Amino acid sequence: MSHPADLNIDRIAELSRLALTPEEKARFSAQLGSVLGHIEQLAKVDVAGVEPTAHAFPLHNVWAIDVAQPGLAVADALRNAPSQRDNMIVVPKVVE
């Protein structure tokens, strides 16, 4: 099992762009060591007969009935537009 002393918490903090106090380094090192210990225990579990899955239960596509409904009024849609013209939002040109 990984021991907090085995972790290079300074390197991990550097890679994570974190400025840690000495107290945070001690606390996070112990917490990370504990997490890695749990991961090592999970690695020992025999999963030879377990099929890989992304979800705990089967998923099926559920399609809602496509029914036209009233949308947002033009005035409401344009209310926060920074610029507008002819009932359209004007945006900066992005293609030359």
DAQUICOR-V971684 format. One record per residue. D_LAST is the distance of its C-alpha to the last C-alpha in Angstrom with 2 decimals. Layout:
# DAQUICOR-V971684
D_LAST
D_LAST
This chain:
# DAQUICOR-V971684
58.12
55.68
57.24
55.28
56.55
54.83
51.41
49.46
48.26
46.95
44.61
43.54
42.85
40.87
38.69
38.26
37.45
40.50
42.94
46.26
49.57
52.64
53.75
50.43
50.58
54.08
53.27
50.03
51.69
54.53
52.22
50.05
53.25
54.52
51.35
51.50
55.17
54.40
51.80
54.47
56.85
54.36
53.96
57.71
57.55
58.30
55.51
56.48
57.07
54.18
51.25
47.82
46.09
43.13
44.95
48.55
48.84
47.27
44.15
43.57
40.66
41.61
39.79
40.07
40.77
37.62
38.75
36.58
37.02
35.94
32.70
31.58
32.01
28.94
30.36
30.88
27.41
25.85
28.49
26.59
23.06
21.79
20.32
20.92
20.83
22.81
24.05
20.64
19.19
16.24
13.87
11.12
7.51
6.67
3.78
0.00
